[in-house]
Amino acid sequence: MRRRPLVLVLAIVIAATGVATSLVHASNPSVDAGSFATGSIESTALYCTGLGASGSPAGRVVVLNTADHARTLDVRIDTDTGTSTTRRIELPAHASTSVTPPAGGHWYGVSTVVNGRGVVAEELNAAGTAQTPCLDAGTTDWYANGLATTVGSKSYLVIYNPSSTAAVVNITAETPSGFVAPAPLQGVAIAAHDVVALDLGTRIVDEANVGVHVRVLRSAVVVTAVQQSGSVTSFDPGTPDLALSSWFPRVTTVADSLARILIANPSSSPATVTASVGLAPFVVPAQAVTVAPFSTGSINITPNSAIPAHGYATVRLRSSVAVSASLATGTSGGVSLSVPDAPSSLFLVNDFAGRGFDALTVSNTGSRSLPVTVTMLGSISTSRTLTIAPGATVDLRGRGGLPTTFHGRTLLIAATRPNLIVATTLPTTPPGIVVVSPLDGG
């Protein structure tokens, strides 16, 4: 599954202060892959795209320095109209700053080069309800699903080429009625430092569940799907990989909410997809669907007569062939898309939007008990260690001496094995209809 930038220096700093010695073995291959040497200073780069100039995709990039030393940020903002601006920012230790694109384009891509490790970034719309982590490298294969082009919905693919060479991509799609490869979406050229925004509704008309594959023929690009469903905007970062199984630890089942697992099958074989639903104290029968080759399907979690309206459920998805899956949550006024995280050993959680969380959970996807260390980062870091039972999902709020609220907090959550998933939801009415992703440390 996809990887997001997290910094190994966090584990080193924490180990040096003696508060979380179990973290010194944490690894971050994604950061190593996206970094480069400049003399004796190791720099890292972060890339974001999907922000618009107006309306609900308009917003900012929040950059957080988790290191004990100040960092210098060289920021470049590129637009779909071919203009670029640059700025240099000095970011103190344990501080954050916001980068808001200036006028001059309709869609934006943001590149940030940092003179060292320890810096992460998140892209947010103005309301803070749509969020996606910035990445430390481009991709050559990208999948997303659940995008809607029906009346009342708009879906865009915003593709950013942050490199100094031109990129070329082919875009194909799966729909409920089968495979499509519109000719205008083949051989799309993206110039160096350019942004291209493609309105899917102009080529794939009136479809409620579209799966997309972006195949990069030359160079590497950063892609974000922007969906506007009624009054709700979401940033979908997609994934470079298909999967046979996925975890959705916090799926709302409360009254007046909507929750569906959306599936795209880009293979030539039918996909038998089964969702196991954990919702104590109830025993919920497995929910299943068969998705035809090169097609899409869905599983309703709520409303569903077989699943009681009872807070949050944990959903484990399994498929007979590798598929792309996402979670659509919301109300009759619109839905928000989110993608499942792959199990890892290291996650970073930050309250980027300043709203706090309705839920902040850790899940153990393995068959053995999992020690998990939660470190609250700051000028003085403090840690707590919990043991999570096999297959269990635990809300961290108020557990093991941790605070009952994590408003304004930055947390490093580490496990001894890569069987950890961290899930968060924002405070909403009804609860659980906006799921946001932490940063995955690999």
C-alpha positions in Angstrom: 0.0 0.0 0.0 1.0 3.7 -0.2 3.8 5.1 1.9 3.9 8.6 3.4 6.9 10.5 4.7 7.8 10.0 8.3 11.2 10.7 9.8 13.7 8.3 11.3 15.2 11.2 13.2 12.1 11.1 15.5 13.1 7.7 16.8 16.7 8.8 17.2 15.7 12.0 19.1 13.3 10.1 21.4 15.8 7.3 22.0 18.4 10.0 22.9 16.1 11.4 25.6 15.6 7.9 27.0 11.8 7.9 26.8 11.1 5.3 24.2 14.1 3.0 23.6 12.0 0.5 21.7 11.8 3.0 18.8 15.5 3.0 17.8 14.9 0.2 15.4 12.0 1.9 13.5 12.7 2.3 9.8 11.5 4.7 7.2 12.4 3.5 3.7 10.3 6.0 2.0 12.2 8.9 3.4 15.5 7.3 2.5 14.2 6.8 -1.1 13.2 10.4 -1.4 16.2 12.1 0.1 19.4 13.3 -1.5 22.8 14.5 -0.2 23.9 18.1 -0.6 27.4 18.2 0.7 27.3 17.1 4.3 23.7 18.0 4.8 21.0 15.5 4.0 17.9 17.1 2.5 14.4 15.7 2.1 11.6 16.8 -0.3 7.8 16.8 0.2 5.3 17.1 -2.6 1.6 18.0 -2.4 -1.2 18.6 -5.0 -4.9 18.9 -5.2 -5.4 22.4 -3.7 -7.7 24.6 -5.8 -7.7 28.4 -6.1 -11.3 28.8 -4.9 -14.3 27.0 -3.5 -13.9 24.0 -1.2 -10.7 22.6 -2.6 -9.0 25.9 -1.7 -6.8 25.6 1.4 -3.2 25.4 2.6 -0.3 23.1 3.3 0.7 22.8 7.0 4.4 22.0 7.5 5.5 20.6 10.9 9.0 20.4 12.2 9.2 17.5 14.7 13.0 17.8 15.1 15.0 19.4 17.9 16.7 21.8 15.5 15.4 24.6 13.2 15.0 23.7 9.5 15.2 25.8 6.3 12.4 25.2 3.8 12.7 26.1 0.1 9.1 26.1 -1.2 8.1 26.1 -4.8 4.4 26.6 -5.8 3.5 25.6 -9.4 0.1 26.1 -11.1 -1.9 24.6 -14.0 -1.4 27.9 -15.8 2.4 27.6 -16.0 3.3 30.1 -13.3 5.6 29.4 -10.3 6.5 31.2 -7.1 9.2 30.4 -4.6 9.8 31.3 -1.0 12.3 30.4 1.8 11.0 29.7 5.3 13.0 29.3 8.5 11.0 26.9 10.7 12.0 26.6 14.4 12.2 23.3 16.3 8.8 21.8 17.1 7.0 24.5 15.2 4.6 24.5 12.3 3.8 26.9 9.5 1.2 27.2 6.8 1.8 27.7 3.1 -1.1 29.1 1.2 -0.9 29.2 -2.6 -1.2 32.7 -4.1 -3.5 33.7 -6.9 -2.3 32.8 -10.3 -3.8 29.4 -11.2 -6.8 27.2 -10.8 -4.9 24.2 -9.3 -1.6 23.9 -7.5 1.3 21.7 -6.8 3.7 22.4 -3.9 7.3 21.2 -3.6 9.2 21.7 -0.3 13.0 20.9 0.0 14.2 20.7 3.6 17.8 20.9 4.9 17.4 17.8 7.0 15.0 15.3 8.4 12.2 15.6 10.9 9.7 17.7 8.7 6.3 16.4 7.6 3.5 18.2 5.8 -0.3 17.8 5.3 -2.6 19.3 2.8 -5.9 20.7 4.1 -8.9 22.5 2.6 -10.0 25.8 4.2 -12.4 24.0 6.5 -9.9 21.4 7.5 -12.4 18.6 6.7 -10.4 17.4 3.7 -6.9 16.3 4.4 -4.1 14.3 2.8 -0.4 13.8 3.7 2.2 15.2 1.4 4.5 12.6 -0.2 8.3 12.3 -0.4 8.4 10.8 -3.9 6.4 10.5 -7.1 4.8 7.3 -8.4 4.7 5.4 -11.7 1.5 3.6 -10.9 -1.5 5.1 -9.0 -5.0 3.6 -8.2 -8.1 5.2 -6.7 -11.7 4.2 -6.6 -15.1 5.4 -5.5 -15.0 8.6 -7.5 -18.4 9.9 -8.6 -19.4 11.8 -11.8 -23.2 11.8 -11.1 -25.3 14.9 -10.9 -24.3 16.8 -7.8 -20.8 15.3 -7.7 -17.5 16.3 -9.4 -14.3 14.3 -9.5 -10.9 15.6 -10.7 -7.5 14.0 -11.1 -4.9 16.6 -10.2 -1.5 15.4 -11.5 1.7 17.3 -10.5 5.1 16.8 -12.2 7.6 18.3 -9.7 10.6 17.2 -11.8 12.7 19.0 -14.4 11.7 16.6 -17.2 8.3 16.1 -18.9 6.0 13.3 -17.9 3.5 11.2 -19.9 0.6 9.3 -18.4 -2.2 6.9 -19.6 -5.4 6.9 -17.6 -7.9 4.0 -17.7 -11.0 3.4 -15.5 -13.3 0.7 -14.2 -17.0 1.6 -13.8 -20.1 -0.4 -12.8 -20.7 -1.1 -16.5 -17.1 -2.1 -17.3 -13.7 -0.8 -18.5 -13.1 2.5 -20.3 -10.0 4.1 -21.8 -11.1 7.5 -23.2 -8.8 8.5 -26.0 -8.2 12.0 -24.6 -6.8 10.4 -21.4 -4.1 8.5 -23.2 -0.7 10.0 -23.7 -1.4 13.0 -21.5 1.8 15.1 -21.4 2.7 17.0 -18.2 5.5 19.5 -18.6 8.2 20.0 -16.1 7.0 21.7 -12.9 3.4 21.7 -14.3 0.0 20.7 -12.9 -2.8 19.2 -15.0 -6.3 18.9 -13.6 -8.6 16.4 -15.4 -12.4 16.6 -14.9 -13.4 12.9 -15.0 -17.1 13.9 -15.6 -16.3 15.2 -19.1 -15.0 11.7 -20.2 -16.8 9.3 -17.8 -20.3 10.5 -17.6 -22.9 9.9 -14.8 -21.1 7.0 -12.9 -21.4 6.6 -9.2 -18.3 4.5 -8.5 -15.3 5.0 -10.8 -12.0 3.2 -10.3 -9.0 4.9 -11.9 -5.5 3.7 -12.9 -2.8 6.3 -13.7 0.1 4.6 -15.5 3.1 6.8 -15.9 5.0 6.1 -19.1 7.8 8.7 -18.5 9.2 10.2 -15.3 7.2 10.1 -12.0 4.2 12.2 -10.8 2.2 13.1 -7.7 -1.6 12.5 -8.0 -4.5 13.5 -5.8 -8.2 12.8 -6.6 -10.4 15.7 -5.5 -14.0 14.8 -5.1 -16.9 17.2 -4.4 -19.9 15.3 -3.3 -22.8 17.7 -2.7 -21.4 20.1 -0.1 -18.5 17.7 0.9 -14.9 17.8 -0.5 -12.4 15.1 0.0 -8.8 14.6 -1.1 -8.1 11.0 -2.1 -4.3 10.2 -2.2 -4.9 6.9 -3.8 -2.3 4.1 -3.6 0.5 2.7 -5.8 -0.6 -0.9 -5.0 -3.6 -3.2 -5.1 -4.3 -5.4 -2.1 -5.9 -8.7 -1.2 -6.9 -7.4 2.3 -7.6 -4.1 3.9 -8.5 -2.9 7.4 -11.0 -0.1 8.1 -10.8 0.3 11.9 -13.3 3.2 12.4 -16.4 2.8 10.3 -19.4 4.7 11.6 -22.7 2.9 12.0 -24.6 5.7 13.8 -28.1 6.8 12.8 -28.4 9.3 9.9 -24.9 8.4 8.6 -23.9 6.6 5.4 -20.9 4.3 5.1 -19.9 2.1 2.2 -16.9 0.1 1.2 -16.2 0.8 -2.5 -14.2 -1.6 -4.6 -12.6 -1.5 -8.1 -11.4 -4.7 -9.7 -8.9 -3.9 -12.5 -8.1 -7.6 -13.1 -9.4 -10.1 -15.7 -10.8 -12.4 -13.0 -13.9 -11.9 -10.8 -13.2 -10.6 -7.3 -15.1 -12.3 -4.4 -14.9 -9.7 -1.7 -15.9 -10.4 1.9 -16.2 -7.8 4.7 -16.0 -9.1 8.3 -17.6 -6.6 10.7 -16.7 -6.3 14.3 -19.3 -4.4 16.4 -19.4 -5.6 20.0 -21.5 -6.8 21.6 -23.3 -7.8 18.4 -22.4 -10.7 16.1 -22.7 -9.4 12.5 -22.8 -11.8 9.6 -20.1 -11.3 6.9 -21.1 -9.1 4.1 -20.0 -10.1 0.5 -20.1 -9.0 -3.1 -18.7 -10.3 -6.3 -17.1 -7.7 -8.5 -16.9 -8.5 -12.2 -13.6 -8.1 -14.1 -12.7 -4.5 -14.9 -15.7 -3.3 -12.9 -16.7 -1.8 -9.6 -18.9 -2.8 -6.7 -19.7 -1.9 -3.1 -20.7 -3.2 0.3 -23.1 -1.1 2.5 -22.1 -0.9 6.2 -24.8 1.7 7.1 -27.7 1.8 6.7 -27.8 -2.0 6.6 -30.5 -4.1 8.3 -27.9 -6.7 9.2 -25.7 -4.2 11.0 -27.1 -2.4 14.1 -26.6 1.4 14.5 -24.1 1.3 17.3 -21.1 3.6 17.1 -17.9 2.5 15.3 -17.4 -0.9 13.6 -14.1 -2.5 12.6 -14.2 -3.8 9.1 -11.7 -6.3 7.6 -11.9 -6.7 3.9 -10.6 -9.8 2.0 -10.6 -10.4 -1.7 -9.9 -13.4 -4.0 -7.9 -11.1 -6.3 -6.0 -7.8 -5.6 -8.3 -4.8 -5.7 -8.5 -1.1 -4.9 -10.8 -0.3 -2.0 -11.9 2.9 -0.3 -14.4 4.0 2.4 -17.2 6.5 1.6 -18.7 8.1 4.7 -21.1 11.0 5.1 -24.8 11.8 5.0 -27.5 12.4 2.4 -25.8 15.8 1.9 -22.6 14.3 0.5 -19.9 11.7 1.3 -16.1 11.9 2.0 -13.6 9.4 0.6 -10.8 7.8 2.6 -8.3 5.0 1.8 -7.2 2.2 4.1 -3.7 2.2 5.7 -1.4 -0.7 5.4 -0.1 -2.3 8.6 3.2 -0.7 9.7 5.4 -0.3 12.8 5.4 3.5 13.0 2.8 6.3 12.6 2.8 10.0 13.3 -0.5 11.7 14.3 -0.9 15.5 14.4 -4.0 17.6 14.9 -3.2 19.6 11.7 -6.7 21.1 11.5 -6.8 22.2 15.2 -10.2 20.4 15.6 -9.1 17.5 17.8 -10.3 14.0 17.2 -13.6 12.1 17.8 -11.6 8.8 17.8 -7.9 7.9 17.8 -7.4 4.2 17.7 -4.7 1.6 17.3 -5.3 -1.8 15.8 -3.3 -5.0 16.0 -3.6 -6.9 12.7 -1.4 -9.8 13.9 -2.1 -13.1 15.7 0.1 -12.2 18.8 -0.2 -9.5 21.4 1.5 -6.3 20.3 3.4 -3.8 22.5 2.7 -0.2 21.3 4.5 2.9 22.6 2.7 6.2 22.3 5.0 9.2 22.6 3.7 12.8 22.9 6.2 14.9 21.2 7.4 18.3 22.2 10.3 20.1 23.9 9.9 17.4 26.6 8.5 14.1 25.2 6.6 11.6 27.4 5.7 8.0 26.5 3.3 5.3 27.5 3.4 1.7 26.5 0.2 -0.4 25.9 -0.3 -4.0 24.9 -2.9 -4.6 22.2 -4.5 -8.0 22.0 -4.5 -9.9 18.6 -7.1 -8.5 16.2 -8.2 -5.8 18.7 -8.9 -2.1 18.1 -8.3 0.2 21.1 -9.2 3.9 21.5 -6.2 5.7 23.0 -8.1 8.5 24.7 -7.7 8.3 28.4 -6.1 4.8 28.2 -2.9 3.9 30.1 -2.5 7.4 31.5 -2.9 9.1 28.2 -4.9 12.4 27.9 -8.7 12.2 27.2 -8.2 14.6 24.4 -5.3 15.1 21.9 -6.3 18.6 20.8 -3.1 20.3 19.4 -1.0 17.2 20.1 1.7 15.4 18.0 2.0 11.7 18.7 4.5 9.2 17.6 3.0 5.7 17.8 5.4 2.8 17.4 5.1 -1.0 17.6 7.6 -3.8 17.8 6.3 -5.5 14.7 4.6 -4.1 11.5 1.1 -5.2 12.6 -0.1 -1.7 13.6 -2.8 0.4 12.1 -3.7 3.9 13.4 -7.1 5.4 12.6 -8.6 8.9 13.4 -11.9 10.6 12.8 -12.7 14.3 13.1 -15.4 15.6 15.4 -18.6 15.7 13.3 -22.4 15.4 13.5 -23.2 12.6 13.1 -20.0 11.1 14.5 -17.4 9.4 12.3 -18.3 10.7 8.9 -14.8 12.3 8.2 -11.9 9.8 8.5 -8.4 11.2 8.2 -5.1 9.3 7.8 -2.0 9.5 10.0 1.4 9.6 8.4 2.8 6.1 7.9 6.4 5.4 8.8 7.0 2.2 6.8 
